[in-house]
Amino acid sequence: LLEGALPQWQVDEALSQLQPLFGEAPDPRVKSIKSGQKDTKRKQLKMDEHEAEIFGDFKEVLQEAGFSKDYSLSEFNVIHSLPGCVAQKMHWDYDPTVVRYKRRKPCSAILALSAGARLYVRDTHLGMDVTVLIPPGAIMIFDGDVAHAGASYAGPNTRVHLYLDVPGVARDQDYTWFPGM
């Protein structure tokens, strides 16, 4: 967890630009996340990395943290949960049977823009799911073989999500793997 990766003014600026895209007249590219989701209240907007300044800021922080040399940053998504959004099922963004034994693993990264952002993560050492709170401006990075689930939300919540791909591990876009598959 990279706490304080972006200052509050950048987070506020990004929220003021991105939240209206999910409003009464949403951007036509907004889609409901259905895989592992029991309702249609978790929305996703795939954007080009040059469409919002926050994407460049996000990318810069990841590069400064060392995620540039062996990683390809891809698929800039804004995730917006509507009030009453239920939790997702535990899943992986990459095929865990492929990623598990890789020396260099692909990752997912989430930048919280709203207060209360969190992710449920399977802690294999504890043998249980844990909740990771992601404060606004913080970035959570986790390996592609970490099972996780988007949290439930009582109020609106906006995050930015991207993938850190590595050579030799193909990621099926818009596909998730579930335990027992």
Residue frames relative to the residue before (quaternion, step in Angstrom):
aa qw qx qy qz dx dy dz
L 1.0000 0.0000 0.0000 0.0000 0.00 0.00 0.00
L 0.1756 -0.7686 0.6095 0.0835 3.55 -0.72 1.11
E 0.1424 -0.8208 0.5500 0.0598 3.57 0.03 1.30
G 0.8299 0.1816 -0.1533 0.5048 3.56 -1.07 0.78
A 0.2379 0.8058 -0.5108 0.1821 3.58 1.14 0.56
L 0.7790 0.1211 -0.0640 0.6119 3.57 1.11 -0.72
P 0.4826 -0.6783 0.4654 0.3008 3.60 -0.96 0.79
Q 0.6833 -0.5268 0.3324 0.3808 3.55 -1.22 0.58
W 0.6382 0.5379 -0.3539 0.4221 3.62 0.95 -0.73
Q 0.6420 0.5021 -0.3284 0.4774 3.62 1.08 -0.66
V 0.6222 0.5314 -0.3265 0.4731 3.56 1.06 -0.78
D 0.6635 0.5061 -0.3015 0.4613 3.59 0.88 -0.94
E 0.6440 0.5245 -0.3086 0.4636 3.57 0.99 -0.88
A 0.6627 0.5013 -0.2991 0.4690 3.58 0.95 -0.89
L 0.6426 0.5203 -0.3245 0.4594 3.59 0.95 -0.84
S 0.6703 0.4988 -0.3108 0.4531 3.59 0.91 -0.85
Q 0.6664 0.4765 -0.2969 0.4906 3.60 1.17 -0.53
L 0.7765 0.4156 -0.1967 0.4309 3.59 0.85 -0.97
Q 0.6276 0.5737 -0.3596 0.3842 3.62 0.90 -0.79
P 0.6428 0.5277 -0.3559 0.4263 3.67 0.89 -0.71
L 0.5738 0.6016 -0.3792 0.4063 3.60 1.18 -0.44
F 0.7055 0.4084 -0.2372 0.5285 3.58 1.31 -0.32
G 0.4518 0.7467 -0.3992 0.2810 3.60 1.30 0.05
E 0.8373 -0.2084 0.1581 0.4801 3.52 -1.26 -0.55
A 0.7540 0.1790 -0.1180 0.6209 3.58 1.10 -0.70
P 0.1174 -0.8541 0.5016 0.0719 3.60 0.41 1.21
D 0.6306 -0.4866 0.4419 0.4127 3.51 -1.31 0.44
P 0.5184 -0.6770 0.4156 0.3167 3.64 -0.83 0.88
R 0.6225 0.5449 -0.3491 0.4401 3.62 1.21 -0.28
V 0.4842 0.6638 -0.4416 0.3604 3.62 1.24 -0.16
K 0.0219 -0.7916 0.6096 -0.0365 3.56 -0.85 1.06
S 0.4626 -0.6383 0.5324 0.3085 3.55 -1.20 0.52
I 0.3799 -0.6797 0.5734 0.2546 3.56 -1.05 0.78
K 0.1230 -0.8362 0.5339 0.0250 3.56 -0.58 1.14
S 0.6163 0.5558 -0.3543 0.4310 3.58 1.10 -0.58
G 0.8388 0.0719 -0.0901 0.5321 3.57 -0.59 1.16
Q 0.6339 0.5077 -0.3043 0.4978 3.55 1.30 0.26
K 0.3274 -0.7814 0.5035 0.1697 3.59 -0.73 1.07
D 0.7586 0.2507 -0.1809 0.5735 3.60 1.23 -0.19
T 0.4886 -0.6540 0.4849 0.3137 3.59 -1.26 -0.08
K 0.4387 0.7318 -0.4200 0.3092 3.57 1.17 0.57
R 0.6101 0.4617 -0.3693 0.5274 3.60 1.28 0.15
K 0.1085 -0.8314 0.5449 -0.0054 3.54 -0.41 1.30
Q 0.1389 -0.7796 0.6073 0.0636 3.54 -1.16 0.65
L 0.0664 -0.7651 0.6400 0.0243 3.53 -1.06 0.86
K 0.2164 -0.7622 0.6008 0.1059 3.57 -0.54 1.22
M 0.0135 -0.8123 0.5817 -0.0396 3.54 -0.77 1.07
D 0.5362 -0.5647 0.5076 0.3688 3.53 -1.30 0.36
E 0.5757 -0.6329 0.3857 0.3452 3.59 -0.94 0.78
H 0.6788 0.4863 -0.2953 0.4644 3.62 1.18 -0.34
E 0.5161 0.6755 -0.3974 0.3456 3.60 1.27 -0.04
A 0.7921 0.1470 -0.0747 0.5877 3.58 1.13 -0.52
E 0.5419 -0.6526 0.4336 0.3042 3.55 -0.91 0.95
I 0.5998 0.5959 -0.3568 0.3972 3.58 1.07 -0.75
F 0.5959 0.5706 -0.3706 0.4266 3.61 1.10 -0.60
G 0.6537 0.5021 -0.3054 0.4769 3.57 0.99 -0.82
D 0.6364 0.5214 -0.3171 0.4717 3.57 1.05 -0.82
F 0.6278 0.5368 -0.3088 0.4716 3.58 1.01 -0.93
K 0.6749 0.5012 -0.2818 0.4625 3.57 0.84 -1.04
E 0.6503 0.5286 -0.3146 0.4458 3.59 0.94 -0.88
V 0.6495 0.5069 -0.3165 0.4702 3.60 0.93 -0.86
L 0.6618 0.5006 -0.3115 0.4629 3.60 0.93 -0.86
Q 0.6411 0.5136 -0.3261 0.4678 3.58 1.01 -0.76
E 0.6560 0.5055 -0.3073 0.4687 3.59 0.97 -0.83
A 0.6754 0.4764 -0.2828 0.4868 3.57 1.18 -0.61
G 0.6404 -0.5757 0.3111 0.4021 3.59 1.28 0.13
F 0.5704 0.6013 -0.3820 0.4088 3.58 1.24 0.17
S 0.5036 0.6513 -0.4438 0.3537 3.59 0.78 0.94
K 0.6534 0.5691 -0.3255 0.3786 3.56 0.89 -0.90
D 0.8321 0.2039 -0.0750 0.5104 3.60 0.67 -1.07
Y 0.6746 0.4803 -0.2831 0.4839 3.59 1.27 0.10
S 0.2322 -0.7227 0.6327 0.1531 3.51 -1.23 0.61
L 0.2689 -0.7739 0.5547 0.1455 3.58 -0.51 1.19
S 0.0877 0.8293 -0.5392 0.1177 3.56 -0.63 1.10
E 0.8505 0.2344 -0.1752 0.4371 3.47 -1.46 0.30
F 0.0237 -0.8060 0.5889 -0.0545 3.55 0.23 1.32
N 0.0143 0.8116 -0.5787 0.0780 3.55 -0.54 1.23
V 0.2160 -0.7095 0.6494 0.1681 3.52 -1.15 0.68
I 0.1401 -0.7755 0.6135 0.0516 3.56 -0.81 1.06
H 0.0092 -0.7949 0.6056 -0.0361 3.57 -0.81 1.03
S 0.1686 -0.7810 0.5962 0.0790 3.56 -0.70 1.11
L 0.3497 -0.7231 0.5645 0.1900 3.52 -0.95 0.97
P 0.6485 -0.5024 0.3731 0.4333 3.61 -1.16 0.39
G 0.7916 0.2797 -0.2360 0.4893 3.55 -0.94 0.94
C 0.3677 0.7311 -0.4900 0.3004 3.60 1.27 0.16
V 0.3101 -0.7594 0.5432 0.1792 3.59 -0.82 1.00
A 0.6284 -0.5388 0.4092 0.3839 3.56 -1.28 0.35
Q 0.4716 -0.6449 0.5245 0.2942 3.52 -1.24 0.55
K 0.5468 -0.5353 0.5049 0.3994 3.53 -1.36 0.07
M 0.5849 -0.5529 0.4570 0.3786 3.56 -1.19 0.57
H 0.1314 0.7975 -0.5729 0.1358 3.58 -0.90 0.95
W 0.3371 -0.6812 0.5976 0.2552 3.54 -1.40 -0.02
D 0.4200 -0.6898 0.5293 0.2599 3.58 -1.16 0.61
Y 0.7328 0.2718 -0.1675 0.6009 3.58 1.28 -0.43
D 0.5955 -0.5526 0.4319 0.3919 3.57 -1.18 0.49
P 0.3531 -0.7817 0.4695 0.2092 3.63 -0.34 1.19
T 0.6189 0.5454 -0.3608 0.4351 3.61 1.09 -0.50
V 0.6557 0.4757 -0.3014 0.5030 3.59 1.20 -0.48
V 0.7164 0.4821 -0.2501 0.4380 3.57 0.90 -0.97
R 0.5536 0.6883 -0.3742 0.2824 3.57 0.99 -0.91
Y 0.8098 0.2901 -0.1376 0.4911 3.60 0.81 -0.92
K 0.4400 0.6930 -0.4611 0.3369 3.57 1.23 0.22
R 0.4803 -0.6544 0.5023 0.2979 3.54 -1.05 0.79
R 0.7512 0.1966 -0.1109 0.6203 3.59 0.97 -0.89
K 0.1481 -0.8272 0.5400 0.0459 3.57 -0.42 1.23
P 0.4705 -0.6207 0.5281 0.3383 3.56 -1.11 0.59
C 0.2098 -0.7878 0.5707 0.0981 3.57 -1.21 0.46
S 0.2788 -0.6733 0.6415 0.2397 3.49 -1.42 0.10
A 0.1101 -0.7859 0.6058 0.0567 3.56 -1.15 0.62
I 0.0994 -0.7818 0.6151 0.0239 3.54 -1.02 0.91
L 0.1591 -0.7533 0.6349 0.0638 3.53 -0.93 1.05
A 0.2834 -0.7667 0.5535 0.1597 3.59 -0.60 1.12
L 0.1603 -0.7755 0.6050 0.0828 3.54 -1.00 0.92
S 0.7440 0.3434 -0.1858 0.5423 3.58 1.16 -0.63
A 0.5423 -0.5781 0.4932 0.3584 3.55 -1.20 0.54
G 0.7682 0.3646 -0.2708 0.4513 3.56 -1.11 0.71
A 0.4167 0.6952 -0.4896 0.3214 3.62 1.21 0.09
R 0.1203 0.7867 -0.5949 0.1125 3.54 -1.00 0.84
L 0.1872 -0.7558 0.6197 0.0979 3.52 -1.31 0.41
Y 0.3224 -0.7001 0.5982 0.2192 3.55 -1.07 0.76
V 0.0541 -0.8036 0.5918 -0.0328 3.56 -0.81 1.08
R 0.3994 -0.6942 0.5475 0.2423 3.55 -1.03 0.84
D 0.1666 -0.7685 0.6131 0.0756 3.57 -0.63 1.17
T 0.2893 -0.8022 0.4989 0.1546 3.56 -0.26 1.28
H 0.6200 0.5428 -0.3503 0.4453 3.61 1.14 -0.53
L 0.7167 0.4013 -0.2423 0.5163 3.59 1.04 -0.77
G 0.3585 -0.7485 0.4826 0.2797 3.57 1.22 -0.46
M 0.7059 0.3946 -0.2680 0.5236 3.59 1.10 0.64
D 0.5317 -0.5950 0.4884 0.3531 3.54 -1.32 0.22
V 0.1169 -0.7781 0.6148 0.0535 3.56 -1.04 0.83
T 0.3781 -0.7016 0.5562 0.2356 3.55 -1.20 0.53
V 0.1417 -0.7725 0.6159 0.0620 3.54 -0.85 1.04
L 0.2571 -0.7573 0.5847 0.1360 3.55 -0.68 1.14
I 0.1290 -0.7834 0.6063 0.0464 3.56 -0.94 0.94
P 0.2635 -0.7934 0.5251 0.1594 3.62 -0.21 1.22
P 0.6358 -0.5183 0.3875 0.4207 3.61 -1.14 0.46
G 0.7867 0.2790 -0.2356 0.4978 3.56 -0.89 0.99
A 0.6093 0.5266 -0.3543 0.4752 3.59 1.29 -0.11
I 0.2307 -0.7515 0.6034 0.1337 3.54 -1.24 0.55
M 0.1707 -0.7569 0.6245 0.0895 3.54 -0.92 0.99
I 0.0777 -0.7774 0.6242 0.0051 3.55 -0.85 1.07
F 0.0750 0.8027 -0.5880 0.0663 3.57 -0.85 0.93
D 0.5960 -0.5999 0.4161 0.3344 3.54 -1.16 0.76
G 0.6209 -0.6041 0.3853 0.3181 3.52 -1.20 0.69
D 0.7015 0.4195 -0.2880 0.4989 3.61 1.19 -0.23
V 0.4680 0.6260 -0.4688 0.4115 3.57 1.20 0.57
A 0.3392 -0.7279 0.5587 0.2072 3.57 -0.69 1.09
H 0.0655 0.8001 -0.5876 0.1017 3.55 -0.93 0.94
A 0.1124 -0.7747 0.6174 0.0773 3.56 -1.32 0.24
G 0.4925 -0.6329 0.5130 0.3061 3.52 -1.08 0.79
A 0.4791 -0.6996 0.4646 0.2554 3.56 -1.00 0.87
S 0.5190 -0.5608 0.5243 0.3757 3.52 -1.37 0.11
Y 0.1383 -0.7952 0.5872 0.0615 3.57 -1.18 0.57
A 0.3532 -0.7276 0.5541 0.1972 3.55 -0.93 0.97
G 0.7759 0.1962 -0.1056 0.5901 3.58 1.16 -0.64
P 0.6899 -0.4611 0.3293 0.4505 3.60 -1.22 0.08
N 0.0127 0.7927 -0.6085 0.0347 3.55 -1.08 0.74
T 0.1085 -0.8098 0.5764 0.0136 3.57 -0.86 1.02
R 0.0009 0.7778 -0.6265 0.0493 3.53 -1.02 0.98
V 0.2853 -0.7010 0.6134 0.2258 3.54 -1.32 0.28
H 0.1052 -0.8009 0.5895 -0.0023 3.55 -0.91 1.01
L 0.1067 0.7732 -0.6240 0.0367 3.54 -1.11 0.71
Y 0.4230 -0.6922 0.5338 0.2386 3.50 -1.36 0.32
L 0.2143 -0.7276 0.6376 0.1344 3.53 -1.20 0.67
D 0.1124 -0.8375 0.5344 0.0174 3.54 0.11 1.35
V 0.1891 -0.7566 0.6147 0.1180 3.55 -1.27 0.49
P 0.5965 -0.5596 0.4224 0.3908 3.58 -1.16 0.53
G 0.7849 0.3426 -0.2509 0.4512 3.55 -1.08 0.75
V 0.7247 0.3150 -0.2376 0.5649 3.60 1.26 -0.05
A 0.1965 -0.7910 0.5728 0.0872 3.53 -0.34 1.29
R 0.1757 -0.7587 0.6185 0.1044 3.56 -1.08 0.79
D 0.3278 -0.7250 0.5721 0.1988 3.53 -0.82 1.02
Q 0.3940 -0.7384 0.4980 0.2272 3.56 -0.48 1.23
D 0.8547 0.0953 -0.1169 0.4967 3.55 -1.04 0.95
Y 0.5836 0.5221 -0.4011 0.4754 3.57 1.09 0.70
T 0.0875 -0.7822 0.6150 0.0479 3.56 -1.05 0.76
W 0.3248 -0.7203 0.5833 0.1883 3.53 -1.23 0.59
F 0.1889 -0.7885 0.5805 0.0749 3.54 -0.94 0.94
P 0.5990 -0.5541 0.4183 0.3990 3.62 -1.09 0.60
G 0.7923 0.3049 -0.2368 0.4724 3.55 -1.05 0.82
M 0.4804 0.6648 -0.4542 0.3477 3.60 1.25 0.09
